[in-house]
Amino acid sequence: MRDKFINQIKSLQEQLEGEREKLNQRISSERTRLVEERERLTGEGERLVATARQQARRVRGESQEKFWTAETSALGQALDLLARTDELPETVQKATEPLEGLVRQRLEDITASPVEDYAVLNAKDAVKSLRELGWLDLVKLRRIESEGKSRKTVLSAIETGLQRQLVATAA
């Protein structure tokens, strides 16, 4: 009887060892799955953050561009109105002359090229000059280039620079 009891205990121990091994395998498998899931979620989170940063950069750049465009348009309209003062009395004309100078100067200041001597640069040098410019400066040069020489390589480099800023921010 005692041998039978010992054999039953050994059998139960073997069963327990087998069950423990199965549990350890399941735990190991589940741990691996959880680690993989954590890595997947971390990667997805990083991609979402990068996308959000890129979108924020785009919105900020587009906002600067819209404000700048509105300001240049308003100043241009102000100059147009001031140019029509010749129909007004002479005293009003004299009063608007300093204002016209201020408006013209402001318009020149905000539309000036951010690159020194840009107008005389060849396409290769113009493209090189774009590398370190911010969003708004690239927008200014896009307008200057499209209203001036309209070189396809330079305009393409400007668009690439705008895109590069978005990607650099997201990284």
C-alpha positions in Angstrom: 0.0 0.0 0.0 2.8 2.3 0.9 4.5 1.7 -2.5 1.2 2.4 -4.2 0.9 5.6 -2.3 4.5 6.6 -3.1 3.9 5.8 -6.8 0.7 8.0 -6.8 2.7 10.8 -5.2 5.5 10.4 -7.8 2.8 10.4 -10.5 1.3 13.5 -9.2 4.7 15.2 -8.9 5.4 14.3 -12.6 2.0 15.7 -13.5 2.7 18.9 -11.5 6.1 19.2 -13.2 4.5 18.8 -16.6 1.8 21.4 -15.7 4.5 23.7 -14.3 6.5 23.4 -17.6 3.4 24.1 -19.6 2.6 27.1 -17.5 6.2 28.4 -17.8 6.0 28.0 -21.6 2.7 29.9 -21.6 4.1 32.6 -19.4 7.2 32.9 -21.6 5.0 33.0 -24.7 2.7 35.6 -23.2 5.6 37.7 -22.0 7.1 37.6 -25.5 3.7 38.6 -26.9 3.4 41.5 -24.4 6.9 42.7 -25.2 6.1 42.7 -29.0 2.8 44.5 -28.3 4.6 47.1 -26.2 7.1 47.6 -29.0 4.3 47.9 -31.6 2.4 50.4 -29.5 5.5 52.4 -28.7 6.3 52.6 -32.4 2.8 53.6 -33.2 2.9 56.2 -30.5 6.1 57.6 -31.9 4.6 57.8 -35.4 1.6 59.6 -34.1 3.7 62.1 -32.2 5.8 62.6 -35.3 2.7 63.2 -37.4 1.3 65.6 -34.8 4.6 67.6 -34.8 4.6 67.7 -38.6 1.0 68.9 -38.7 1.7 71.5 -36.0 4.8 72.8 -38.0 2.7 72.9 -41.2 -0.1 74.9 -39.4 2.4 77.3 -37.9 4.2 77.8 -41.2 0.9 78.2 -43.1 -0.3 80.7 -40.4 2.9 82.8 -40.8 2.4 82.7 -44.6 -1.2 83.7 -44.4 -0.4 86.6 -42.0 2.5 87.7 -44.2 0.3 87.5 -47.4 -2.5 89.5 -45.7 0.0 92.1 -44.5 1.6 92.6 -47.9 -1.9 92.7 -49.5 -3.1 95.3 -47.0 0.0 97.5 -47.4 -0.4 97.2 -51.2 -4.0 98.3 -51.0 -3.0 101.2 -48.7 -0.4 102.3 -51.2 -3.1 102.2 -54.0 -5.4 104.4 -51.8 -2.6 106.8 -51.0 -1.7 107.1 -54.7 -5.2 108.4 -55.4 -4.9 111.3 -53.0 -4.2 113.6 -55.9 -7.9 114.1 -56.2 -8.1 115.4 -52.6 -7.3 118.9 -51.4 -3.6 119.8 -51.3 -3.5 119.9 -47.5 -4.7 116.3 -47.4 -2.2 115.3 -50.0 0.7 116.9 -47.9 -0.6 115.1 -44.8 -0.6 111.7 -46.6 3.0 112.0 -48.1 4.8 110.9 -44.9 2.3 108.1 -44.5 2.9 106.9 -48.0 6.6 106.8 -47.3 6.1 104.7 -44.1 3.7 102.3 -45.8 6.1 101.9 -48.8 9.1 101.3 -46.4 7.2 98.7 -44.4 6.1 96.9 -47.6 9.7 96.9 -48.8 10.9 95.6 -45.5 8.6 92.7 -45.3 9.0 91.7 -48.9 12.7 92.1 -49.1 14.7 89.0 -50.0 16.1 87.2 -47.0 19.2 86.3 -49.1 21.6 89.1 -49.8 22.1 89.8 -53.5 19.5 87.1 -54.4 18.6 88.8 -57.7 22.1 88.3 -59.1 22.5 84.6 -58.0 22.6 81.9 -60.6 20.2 79.0 -60.1 22.9 76.8 -58.5 23.9 79.5 -55.9 20.2 80.4 -55.4 19.4 76.8 -54.5 22.4 76.7 -52.1 21.2 79.8 -50.4 17.9 78.2 -49.5 19.3 75.4 -47.2 19.2 77.3 -43.9 16.0 79.4 -44.4 12.9 79.1 -42.3 9.4 78.6 -43.6 8.5 82.3 -44.1 11.8 83.2 -45.8 11.2 80.3 -48.2 7.7 81.6 -48.9 9.2 85.1 -49.6 11.7 83.7 -52.0 9.0 81.6 -53.7 7.1 84.8 -54.4 10.3 86.7 -55.5 11.3 83.8 -57.7 7.9 83.2 -59.3 7.5 87.0 -60.0 11.1 87.3 -61.3 13.2 84.7 -63.1 10.8 81.8 -62.3 13.5 79.2 -62.5 12.0 75.7 -62.2 15.0 74.3 -60.3 14.9 77.1 -57.7 11.1 76.8 -57.3 11.4 73.1 -56.9 14.2 73.5 -54.3 12.0 76.0 -52.4 9.2 73.4 -52.3 11.6 70.7 -51.2 12.9 73.1 -48.5 9.4 73.6 -47.2 8.8 69.8 -47.1 12.2 69.2 -45.5 11.2 71.5 -42.6 8.1 69.4 -42.0 10.0 66.2 -42.0 12.9 67.5 -39.9 10.5 68.7 -37.3 8.7 65.3 -37.2 11.9 63.3 -36.8 
